[in-house]
Amino acid sequence: MIIVLRPDATKKQLDHLVSKIKELGLKPWVSKGIERTIVGVIGKEDVIRTQPLEVFPGVEKVLAILKPYKLASRDFKKEDSIIHIGDGIKIGAKKIVVMAGPCSVENEKLLINIAKKVKSSGATILRGGAFKPRTSPYAFQGLGMKGLKFLAEAKRQTGLKIITELMDVRDLDLLLKYADIIQIGARNMQNFNLLKEVGKTEKPVLLKRGMSNTIKEFLMSAEYILSEGNFNVILCERGIRTFEDSTRFTLDVSAVPVIKSLSHLPIIADPSHATGKWGLVGPCAKAAIAAGADGLIIEVHPDPEEALSDGEQSLIPENFEKLMKEIKRVAEAVGREV
């Protein structure tokens, strides 16, 4: 349920309400909006239903959240959430945020070269996998700790923020140290123990939609992170499995406005993994921005033929620069900027 406080509710009244909710063994989450302060309450429904919370001083009304994803719902928070990545980068605000870089961190020199090129084109976050989930156990699995150190050096030289994927909870402390955003990949979208652990941190999390999951299931996975206290969650539509086999996956562009209507969380798109073909990345990237996406995550590599993973969907730096100029025009047409 959500408890809506009156505009004139005092801090003392809010603190008293929150204290009582905790005494009942429930979890309160306070959201201070532009006009109202709202307290979300989660826990055992039979306990919630039997409490006369409407009578507390400062309370205007109590409403039930019917959707199973409580904290991710717009019922809990009407305003769009804006996720701050360090100083100056805001995901969910007017400016479209572009994350770009290689699928895998291959070596330090190559990574820094790519980082400098994507930054010069307008990207503000460097993507690169140090730990790689691969379909085949014989494929390149990433450089691990060495890859994280290469990412740190690229950040030092360029100032770009870092996003990289977490696959194993045992590596969480490492990523907390090196990453600015922790990525939870599509294959781990329903790894609930992993979601709970990143939920106990304050580190921004990019949660990718599973390749066979519904939007409801996607938001329920986000709920796992939120329910542990971490509200710095960014959603990512990266394509789902359909009967169509002319692309790697099918980019569900409609997921962007659907999620915008259901949730306050920002959502970005991954046209690289969705299409699997570099020539389709640009059109799908522009479609996602037109549909309302708050950002993009795009794979870039100067020599795709020699890339250790996903070369066929990687843009060369020149094509990425061209795409950034095209994205800018689309963003301006829908009242955004790059």
LOROPA-898454 format. One record per residue (C-alpha): x negated, y, z negated. Coordinates in Angstrom, 3 decimals, m for minus. Each point is the difference from the previous one (the first is absolute). Example, Ala and Ser with C-alpha at 12.3 -4.5 7.8 and 13.67 -1.06 7.14 Angstrom:
+----------+----------+----------+
!        X !        Y !        Z !
+----------+----------+----------+
!  m12.300 !   m4.500 !   m7.800 !
!   m1.370 !    3.440 !    0.660 !
+----------+----------+----------+
END
This chain:
+----------+----------+----------+
!        X !        Y !        Z !
+----------+----------+----------+
!    0.000 !    0.000 !    0.000 !
!   m0.972 !    3.644 !    0.180 !
!    0.686 !    2.620 !   m2.639 !
!    0.421 !    3.522 !    1.364 !
!   m0.881 !    2.733 !   m2.481 !
!    1.650 !    3.389 !   m0.113 !
!   m1.985 !    2.926 !    1.454 !
!   m0.350 !    1.459 !   m3.507 !
!   m1.173 !   m3.257 !   m1.616 !
!   m2.982 !    0.550 !   m2.283 !
!   m3.237 !   m1.960 !   m0.220 !
!    0.994 !   m1.081 !   m3.507 !
!    3.251 !   m1.476 !    1.337 !
!   m1.863 !   m1.773 !    2.810 !
!   m2.571 !   m1.433 !   m2.427 !
!    2.758 !   m1.219 !   m2.333 !
!    1.800 !   m1.733 !    2.878 !
!   m3.186 !   m1.659 !    1.275 !
!   m0.869 !   m1.171 !   m3.512 !
!    3.430 !   m1.611 !   m0.449 !
!   m0.232 !   m1.757 !    3.363 !
!   m3.354 !   m1.507 !   m1.010 !
!    1.446 !   m1.130 !   m3.352 !
!    2.570 !   m2.015 !    1.940 !
!   m2.772 !   m1.874 !    1.818 !
!    0.693 !    1.811 !    3.277 !
!   m2.404 !    1.855 !    2.300 !
!    0.632 !    3.711 !    0.601 !
!   m1.441 !    1.855 !    3.003 !
!    0.283 !    3.773 !    0.050 !
!    0.335 !    1.811 !    3.332 !
!    0.021 !    3.792 !   m0.114 !
!    1.632 !    1.358 !    3.132 !
!    0.521 !    3.541 !    1.220 !
!    3.427 !    0.351 !   m1.633 !
!    0.349 !   m2.911 !   m2.399 !
!   m2.022 !   m2.348 !   m2.156 !
!    0.994 !   m3.628 !    0.441 !
!   m0.873 !   m2.932 !   m2.235 !
!    0.019 !   m3.384 !    1.685 !
!    0.646 !   m2.959 !   m2.294 !
!   m0.916 !   m3.558 !    0.895 !
!    0.259 !   m3.188 !   m2.042 !
!    2.635 !   m2.530 !   m0.984 !
!    3.286 !    1.076 !    1.524 !
!    2.130 !   m1.226 !   m2.910 !
!   m1.965 !    2.269 !   m2.362 !
!    0.289 !    2.973 !    2.356 !
!    3.741 !   m0.407 !    0.465 !
!    0.777 !   m0.060 !   m3.723 !
!   m1.851 !    3.213 !   m0.907 !
!    2.014 !    3.264 !   m0.221 !
!   m2.805 !    2.107 !    1.443 !
!    2.471 !    2.641 !    1.210 !
!    0.377 !    1.301 !   m3.545 !
!   m3.644 !    0.987 !   m0.438 !
!   m0.713 !    3.755 !   m0.181 !
!   m1.081 !    1.443 !    3.332 !
!    1.550 !   m2.797 !    2.100 !
!    2.296 !    1.088 !    2.814 !
!    0.966 !   m3.400 !    1.408 !
!   m1.079 !   m3.618 !    0.310 !
!    0.134 !   m1.766 !    3.363 !
!   m0.586 !   m3.583 !    1.001 !
!   m2.506 !   m0.698 !    2.766 !
!    1.633 !   m2.752 !    2.021 !
!   m2.980 !   m0.697 !    2.246 !
!   m2.373 !   m2.720 !   m1.257 !
!   m2.988 !    2.304 !    0.550 !
!    0.642 !    2.516 !   m2.763 !
!   m3.090 !    2.213 !   m0.195 !
!   m0.654 !   m0.008 !    3.747 !
!    3.552 !    1.117 !    0.715 !
!    1.151 !    3.492 !    0.925 !
!    2.586 !   m0.449 !   m2.728 !
!   m2.877 !    0.290 !   m2.460 !
!   m1.767 !    2.861 !    1.769 !
!    1.657 !    2.196 !    2.623 !
!   m3.124 !    1.923 !    1.029 !
!   m2.687 !   m1.553 !    2.179 !
!   m2.978 !   m1.234 !   m1.977 !
!   m3.324 !    1.520 !    0.981 !
!   m3.095 !   m2.099 !   m0.679 !
!   m3.174 !    1.974 !   m0.702 !
!   m3.246 !   m1.536 !    1.243 !
!   m2.704 !    1.968 !   m1.743 !
!   m0.125 !    3.705 !    0.752 !
!    2.039 !    1.317 !    2.881 !
!    1.403 !   m3.172 !    1.598 !
!    3.723 !   m0.475 !   m0.536 !
!    1.852 !   m2.959 !    1.481 !
!    3.711 !    0.722 !    0.341 !
!   m0.366 !    3.753 !    0.449 !
!    0.377 !    1.995 !    3.221 !
!   m3.413 !   m0.977 !    1.357 !
!   m0.374 !   m3.373 !    1.720 !
!   m2.919 !   m1.933 !   m1.529 !
!   m2.068 !   m2.166 !    2.340 !
!   m2.157 !   m2.869 !   m1.251 !
!   m2.434 !   m1.393 !    2.551 !
!   m2.999 !   m2.277 !    0.285 !
!   m1.042 !   m3.549 !    0.856 !
!    2.015 !   m3.053 !   m0.943 !
!   m3.048 !   m1.409 !   m1.799 !
!   m3.083 !    1.620 !   m1.457 !
!   m2.750 !   m1.533 !    2.155 !
!   m3.135 !    1.961 !   m0.866 !
!   m0.901 !    3.331 !   m1.562 !
!   m1.242 !    1.815 !    3.105 !
!    3.057 !   m0.893 !    2.071 !
!    2.418 !    0.907 !   m2.803 !
!   m1.534 !    3.419 !   m0.582 !
!    0.001 !    0.680 !    3.747 !
!    3.723 !   m0.838 !    0.193 !
!    0.738 !    2.028 !   m3.133 !
!   m1.601 !    3.111 !    1.463 !
!    1.905 !   m0.369 !    3.264 !
!    3.440 !   m0.564 !   m1.506 !
!   m0.539 !    2.925 !   m2.374 !
!   m0.919 !    2.302 !    2.893 !
!    3.281 !   m1.006 !    1.668 !
!    2.096 !    0.823 !   m3.073 !
!    0.216 !   m3.135 !   m2.126 !
!   m0.283 !    0.608 !   m3.748 !
!   m0.200 !   m3.591 !   m1.281 !
!   m2.386 !   m2.750 !    1.132 !
!    1.402 !   m3.500 !    0.246 !
!   m2.219 !   m3.073 !   m0.002 !
!    0.334 !   m3.515 !   m1.356 !
!   m2.712 !   m1.235 !   m2.346 !
!    2.041 !   m3.122 !   m0.772 !
!    1.861 !   m1.384 !    3.017 !
!    2.944 !   m2.432 !   m0.036 !
!   m0.347 !   m2.008 !    3.196 !
!    2.225 !   m2.672 !    1.490 !
!   m3.021 !   m2.229 !    0.626 !
!   m2.367 !   m0.892 !   m2.867 !
!   m2.822 !    0.069 !    2.547 !
!    0.580 !    3.610 !    1.063 !
!   m1.929 !    2.938 !   m1.464 !
!    1.198 !    0.506 !   m3.577 !
!   m1.581 !    3.389 !   m0.700 !
!   m3.151 !    1.158 !   m1.767 !
!    1.518 !    0.239 !   m3.463 !
!   m1.985 !    2.078 !   m2.473 !
!   m2.473 !    1.070 !    2.672 !
!    2.905 !    1.310 !    2.076 !
!    1.276 !    2.063 !   m2.936 !
!   m3.417 !    1.598 !   m0.384 !
!   m0.047 !    0.858 !    3.708 !
!    3.423 !    1.628 !   m0.384 !
!   m1.292 !    2.000 !   m2.964 !
!   m2.930 !    1.262 !    2.057 !
!    2.297 !    0.940 !    2.885 !
!    2.137 !    1.940 !   m2.469 !
!   m3.073 !    1.763 !   m1.396 !
!   m1.146 !    1.080 !    3.453 !
!    3.380 !    1.024 !    1.439 !
!    2.248 !    0.868 !   m2.935 !
!    2.705 !   m2.345 !    1.291 !
!    2.092 !   m1.838 !   m2.572 !
!   m0.122 !   m3.803 !    0.106 !
!    2.742 !   m2.602 !    0.405 !
!   m0.865 !   m3.695 !   m0.107 !
!    1.874 !   m3.209 !   m0.661 !
!    0.292 !   m1.903 !   m3.273 !
!    0.512 !   m3.748 !    0.442 !
!   m0.921 !   m1.413 !   m3.397 !
!    0.788 !    1.424 !   m3.432 !
!   m3.551 !   m0.917 !   m1.030 !
!   m1.250 !    2.775 !    2.314 !
!    2.308 !    2.674 !   m1.421 !
!   m2.635 !    1.671 !   m2.173 !
!   m2.307 !    0.314 !    3.014 !
!    2.668 !    1.688 !    2.091 !
!    0.966 !    2.296 !   m2.839 !
!   m3.595 !    1.196 !    0.082 !
!   m0.474 !    0.331 !    3.772 !
!    3.423 !    0.573 !    1.605 !
!    2.200 !    3.093 !   m0.012 !
!    2.953 !   m2.102 !    1.170 !
!    0.440 !   m3.724 !   m0.581 !
!    1.648 !   m1.774 !    2.921 !
!    2.219 !   m3.015 !   m0.628 !
!    0.228 !   m1.830 !    3.316 !
!    3.022 !   m1.569 !    1.637 !
!   m0.974 !   m3.507 !   m1.101 !
!   m0.062 !    1.134 !   m3.635 !
!    3.175 !    2.067 !    0.018 !
!    1.670 !   m2.588 !   m2.234 !
!   m3.054 !   m0.907 !   m2.049 !
!    1.803 !    1.219 !   m3.093 !
!   m2.852 !   m0.529 !   m2.444 !
!   m2.226 !    2.156 !    2.201 !
!    2.716 !    2.663 !    0.200 !
!    0.389 !    0.043 !   m3.776 !
!   m3.732 !    0.518 !   m0.507 !
!   m0.279 !    2.967 !    2.381 !
!    3.158 !    1.289 !   m1.654 !
!   m1.879 !    0.248 !   m3.288 !
!   m2.454 !    2.456 !    1.568 !
!    0.496 !    3.576 !    1.168 !
!   m1.801 !   m0.579 !    3.287 !
!    2.052 !    0.764 !    3.154 !
!    1.175 !   m3.203 !    1.677 !
!    0.854 !   m0.516 !    3.670 !
!    2.471 !   m2.875 !    0.198 !
!    0.414 !   m1.588 !    3.429 !
!    3.253 !   m1.657 !    0.993 !
!   m0.222 !   m3.756 !    0.370 !
!    0.296 !   m1.302 !    3.526 !
!    3.212 !   m1.930 !   m0.770 !
!    1.513 !    2.147 !   m2.720 !
!    3.136 !    2.114 !   m0.086 !
!    0.009 !    3.628 !   m1.065 !
!    1.729 !   m1.002 !   m3.237 !
!   m2.775 !   m2.478 !   m0.772 !
!   m2.569 !    2.661 !    0.901 !
!    1.479 !    2.466 !   m2.481 !
!    0.289 !   m2.701 !   m2.658 !
!   m3.756 !   m0.582 !    0.314 !
!   m0.569 !    3.724 !   m0.469 !
!    2.220 !   m0.255 !   m3.076 !
!   m2.479 !   m2.435 !   m1.572 !
!   m2.710 !    2.673 !    0.178 !
!    2.273 !    2.809 !   m1.185 !
!    1.389 !   m2.034 !   m2.904 !
!   m3.506 !   m0.335 !   m1.431 !
!   m0.377 !    3.785 !   m0.058 !
!   m1.859 !    0.825 !    3.238 !
!    2.137 !    2.341 !    2.093 !
!   m2.779 !    0.740 !    2.497 !
!    1.390 !   m2.351 !    2.627 !
!   m0.132 !    0.501 !    3.768 !
!    1.948 !   m2.364 !    2.250 !
!   m1.268 !   m1.167 !    3.380 !
!    1.998 !   m1.425 !    2.911 !
!   m2.438 !   m2.200 !    1.945 !
!    2.227 !   m2.113 !    2.195 !
!    2.114 !   m3.094 !   m0.619 !
!    0.339 !   m3.377 !    1.685 !
!    2.745 !   m0.293 !    2.610 !
!    0.544 !   m2.270 !    2.994 !
!   m1.863 !    2.525 !    2.176 !
!   m3.506 !   m1.152 !    0.919 !
!   m1.232 !    2.798 !    2.269 !
!   m1.372 !    1.809 !   m3.055 !
!   m1.728 !   m1.308 !   m3.111 !
!    2.994 !    0.992 !   m2.134 !
!    3.013 !    2.247 !    0.510 !
!   m0.352 !    3.501 !   m1.427 !
!    3.247 !    0.661 !   m1.846 !
!    0.214 !    3.752 !    0.619 !
!    3.497 !    0.020 !   m1.490 !
!   m1.505 !   m1.055 !   m3.343 !
!   m1.415 !    3.521 !   m0.390 !
!    3.319 !    1.904 !   m0.117 !
!    1.720 !   m2.886 !   m1.805 !
!   m2.563 !    0.085 !   m2.808 !
!    0.139 !    3.798 !   m0.054 !
!    3.728 !   m0.275 !   m0.686 !
!   m0.377 !   m2.667 !   m2.696 !
!   m3.196 !    0.981 !   m1.785 !
!   m1.937 !    3.081 !   m1.107 !
!   m3.333 !   m1.699 !    0.755 !
!   m2.054 !    1.188 !    2.998 !
!   m0.412 !   m2.369 !    2.938 !
!   m2.685 !   m0.180 !    2.673 !
!   m0.315 !   m2.202 !    3.097 !
!   m2.703 !   m2.363 !    1.245 !
!    0.356 !   m0.142 !    3.795 !
!   m3.285 !   m1.892 !    0.368 !
!    1.104 !   m3.174 !   m1.789 !
!    3.554 !    0.332 !    1.273 !
!   m0.889 !   m0.056 !    3.687 !
!   m3.338 !   m1.808 !    0.076 !
!   m0.880 !    1.862 !    3.209 !
!   m1.918 !    3.260 !    0.090 !
!    2.023 !    1.362 !    2.919 !
!    3.211 !   m0.206 !   m2.049 !
!   m1.376 !    1.625 !   m3.142 !
!    0.483 !    3.578 !    1.236 !
!    3.642 !   m0.257 !    1.120 !
!    1.010 !   m1.820 !   m3.187 !
!   m1.927 !    2.452 !   m2.177 !
!    1.862 !    2.907 !    1.575 !
!    3.326 !   m1.821 !   m0.355 !
!   m0.639 !   m0.548 !   m3.711 !
!   m0.778 !    3.690 !   m0.553 !
!    3.140 !    0.983 !    1.912 !
!    2.003 !   m2.383 !   m2.225 !
!   m1.255 !    1.721 !   m3.149 !
!   m3.134 !   m1.900 !   m1.086 !
!   m2.232 !    1.851 !   m2.455 !
!   m3.207 !   m1.328 !    1.492 !
!   m1.808 !   m2.576 !    2.096 !
!   m2.714 !   m2.583 !   m0.527 !
!   m1.900 !   m0.705 !    3.209 !
!   m2.921 !   m2.250 !    0.886 !
!   m2.942 !    1.636 !    1.771 !
!   m3.183 !   m1.656 !    1.294 !
!   m2.591 !    1.280 !    2.514 !
!   m0.535 !   m3.448 !    1.537 !
!    3.207 !   m2.043 !   m0.353 !
!   m1.424 !   m2.918 !    1.999 !
!   m2.612 !   m0.516 !   m2.709 !
!    2.265 !    0.650 !   m3.005 !
!   m0.012 !   m2.796 !   m2.564 !
!    3.781 !    0.244 !   m0.404 !
!    2.963 !    1.490 !    1.890 !
!   m1.996 !    1.571 !    2.814 !
!    2.904 !   m0.351 !    2.429 !
!    2.121 !    2.446 !   m2.007 !
!   m2.746 !    2.501 !   m0.813 !
!   m0.223 !    3.410 !    1.654 !
!   m3.374 !    1.285 !    1.107 !
!   m0.795 !    3.385 !   m1.621 !
!    0.767 !    1.934 !    3.202 !
!    3.492 !   m1.487 !    0.218 !
!    0.565 !    0.638 !   m3.688 !
!   m0.908 !    3.663 !    0.479 !
!    2.445 !    0.215 !    2.907 !
!    2.738 !   m1.631 !   m2.063 !
!   m0.502 !    2.430 !   m2.881 !
!    0.688 !    2.905 !    2.368 !
!    3.164 !   m1.714 !    1.255 !
!    1.151 !   m0.785 !   m3.540 !
!   m0.355 !    3.662 !   m0.896 !
!    2.540 !    0.996 !    2.666 !
!    2.478 !   m2.665 !   m1.144 !
!   m0.412 !    1.038 !   m3.627 !
!    0.674 !    3.642 !    0.838 !
!    3.145 !   m1.007 !    1.902 !
!    1.457 !   m1.613 !   m3.143 !
!   m1.085 !    2.746 !   m2.396 !
!   m3.190 !   m1.648 !   m1.238 !
!   m3.701 !    0.679 !    0.515 !
!   m3.235 !   m1.980 !    0.315 !
+----------+----------+----------+
END
